[in-house]
Amino acid sequence: MVRARELADRDALTGAGSPAYFARVTQRALRDCARSGRPVALAVLDCDDFKRVNERFGHQVGDEILIEVADILRKQLTPNGTVARLWGDAFGILLPGVPLPSARGLLEEAKARLELRMSERGRPMTFSIGLSAQSSPDSIATAEQLLAQADALMFTVKRGGRNGLLCRDTHALETLEQRPNPEFARQP
C-alpha cells in the first residue's frame, strides 16, 4: 500500500511530484500559513513552444527535455520547495516560507539556468512562469485559487509573447480567473 502511494505521488517520466501530490503539499503549506503567518509561493512554469520541439526533434528528445527540466528545477528549488509535473510540459513549483520577492528571484535564476542548459544542448527553449503568493494569513486562498492564479498569470505571459515571469500576491485574486485551466484535469 505504501509503495502504491509513493508511485502515485510521482510522475512516471520525470520523477517530479504528481498533480495529486502537489495539491496535498500545497494544502498543507496553506494551513501552515494560516497558523504561523509564513508566506507561500506557488508557480506554474510552462515550456514555450514545446509542441514544436517534439515535432522538430521527436518525442524521445521531448521526454529528455522534460526530465532535464524537472531535474534542474528540483536541484535549484529544493530541499524546501516541491516540484511537480502538472500536465504535459507544465510544472508546478511550491515554495513554502518564501516571500514573493525571494520566490521571484529564485525562479528567475532557475529560468536562466534552464535556458542556458537548453542552449548548451543545442535545443534553445524559453519558459513562461506565473507566480502567485500567499503572504498574509488575513487573506487565505485555497490551493485551487493559488494554482488558478499562477496558471492565469502564466497564460498572461504566453499571450504577451512568452519567455517571462509574472507574479501577484493573493490580494489580487479578484482580478484574475478563479477557475483552474481545464488543462489541469489532464494527466500526462
C-alpha positions as a printed Julia matrix, in Angstrom:
188×3 Matrix{Float64}:
   0.0    0.0     0.0
   2.81   2.44    0.86
   4.63   1.61   -2.37
   1.47   2.25   -4.41
   1.07   5.66   -2.73
   4.73   6.51   -3.45
   4.24   5.6    -7.11
   1.04   7.65   -7.31
   2.87  10.63   -5.81
   5.49  10.69   -8.61
   5.29  11.44  -12.3
   6.45   8.28  -14.09
   8.52  10.12  -16.72
  10.25  12.89  -14.77
  10.23  11.66  -11.18
   8.75  15.02  -10.13
   5.67  15.04   -7.94
   2.26  14.18   -9.37
  -0.63  16.68   -9.56
  -2.38  14.96   -6.63
   0.77  15.08   -4.52
   1.27  18.75   -5.39
  -2.3   19.55   -4.33
  -1.8   17.85   -0.93
   1.53  19.6    -0.28
   0.01  22.95   -1.27
  -2.95  22.46    1.07
  -0.56  21.65    3.93
   1.54  24.75    3.21
  -1.55  26.96    3.2
  -2.73  25.5     6.53
   0.72  26.31    7.92
   0.43  29.84    6.54
  -2.91  30.26    8.32
  -1.39  29.09   11.63
   2.05  30.69   11.51
   1.76  33.53    9.04
   4.6   32.11    6.94
   4.27  33.03    3.25
   3.63  30.5     0.5
   4.68  30.99   -3.13
   3.38  28.81   -5.95
   4.44  28.97   -9.6
   3.4   27.33  -12.85
   6.28  27.01  -15.33
   5.49  26.08  -18.92
   7.96  25.17  -21.66
   7.41  27.59  -24.55
   6.67  26.09  -27.97
   7.15  22.56  -26.67
   4.95  21.12  -29.42
   7.4   22.48  -31.98
  10.29  20.84  -30.09
   8.51  17.47  -30.27
   7.8   17.95  -33.97
  11.35  19.02  -34.8
  13.37  16.62  -32.61
  10.89  13.84  -31.84
   9.09  12.74  -28.7
  12.11  10.98  -27.23
  14.05  14.26  -27.21
  10.95  15.99  -25.82
  10.84  13.46  -22.99
  14.56  14.0   -22.31
  13.94  17.75  -22.09
  11.09  17.27  -19.6
  13.28  15.03  -17.45
  16.08  17.6   -17.54
  13.72  20.48  -16.71
  12.39  18.56  -13.7
  15.93  17.71  -12.55
  17.15  21.31  -12.82
  14.09  22.66  -11.02
  14.49  20.15   -8.19
  18.19  20.97   -7.8
  17.59  24.74   -7.9
  14.49  24.88   -5.7
  14.7   22.09   -3.14
  15.1   20.99   -0.31
  12.4   23.43    0.82
  10.49  23.53   -2.45
   8.32  20.98   -4.18
   8.36  20.41   -7.94
   5.56  18.53   -9.7
   4.65  17.85  -13.3
   1.11  19.16  -13.58
   0.44  18.16  -17.2
   2.34  17.8   -20.47
   5.11  20.39  -20.38
   3.96  22.36  -17.31
   5.46  22.14  -13.84
   4.16  23.34  -10.5
   6.63  24.78   -8.02
   5.74  25.3    -4.37
   8.0   27.39   -2.14
   6.65  27.41    1.43
   8.1   30.03    3.74
   9.43  32.06    0.8
   8.11  35.62    0.35
   7.13  36.81   -3.12
  10.29  38.87   -3.89
  12.57  35.98   -2.9
  10.46  33.47   -4.83
  10.67  35.68   -7.9
  14.47  35.81   -7.59
  14.72  32.03   -7.19
  12.51  31.44  -10.22
  14.39  33.96  -12.37
  17.63  32.13  -11.51
  16.05  28.75  -12.3
  14.66  30.09  -15.61
  18.08  31.44  -16.61
  19.72  28.12  -15.71
  17.13  26.17  -17.71
  17.58  28.39  -20.77
  21.37  28.18  -20.58
  21.25  24.38  -20.26
  18.86  24.01  -23.2
  21.03  26.31  -25.32
  24.17  24.33  -24.41
  22.39  21.18  -25.59
  21.52  22.75  -28.94
  17.83  22.94  -28.06
  17.17  26.61  -27.35
  14.0   26.99  -25.35
  12.31  29.63  -23.25
   9.9   29.35  -20.34
   6.8   31.21  -19.21
   6.13  31.44  -15.48
   3.18  32.59  -13.42
   3.9   33.1    -9.72
   1.28  33.55   -7.03
   1.95  34.13   -3.36
   0.01  33.99   -0.13
   1.85  36.42    2.11
  -0.69  37.03    4.84
  -2.96  34.75    6.85
  -5.56  37.53    6.62
  -6.46  36.64    3.03
  -6.04  32.89    2.83
  -6.58  31.48   -0.63
  -7.41  27.86   -1.27
  -4.9   25.63   -3.02
  -7.13  25.75   -6.1
  -7.21  29.57   -6.07
  -3.47  29.87   -5.66
  -2.9   27.4    -8.51
  -5.53  29.08  -10.7
  -3.92  32.47  -10.15
  -0.44  31.17  -11.05
  -1.9   29.43  -14.1
  -3.7   32.59  -15.23
  -0.51  34.62  -14.79
   1.47  32.08  -16.82
  -1.09  32.3   -19.63
  -0.85  36.11  -19.48
   2.89  35.75  -20.08
   2.16  33.4   -23.01
  -0.32  35.84  -24.56
   2.21  38.66  -24.1
   4.85  36.92  -26.2
   6.16  34.16  -23.91
   9.52  33.97  -22.14
   8.79  35.83  -18.95
   7.66  35.76  -15.35
   4.6   37.49  -13.93
   3.71  37.48  -10.25
   0.98  38.64   -7.88
   0.05  38.29   -4.25
  -3.31  36.69   -3.48
  -4.7   40.12   -2.6
  -5.2   40.42   -6.37
  -7.25  37.22   -6.67
 -10.41  39.05   -7.67
  -8.71  40.42  -10.8
  -7.94  37.01  -12.24
  -9.88  33.97  -13.33
 -10.76  31.9   -10.26
 -11.13  28.59  -12.05
  -8.15  26.39  -12.9
  -7.41  25.98  -16.57
  -9.14  22.86  -17.95
  -5.69  21.51  -18.82
  -5.18  20.79  -15.09
  -7.7   17.99  -15.42
  -5.43  16.27  -17.92
  -2.89  13.89  -16.56
   0.29  13.28  -18.59
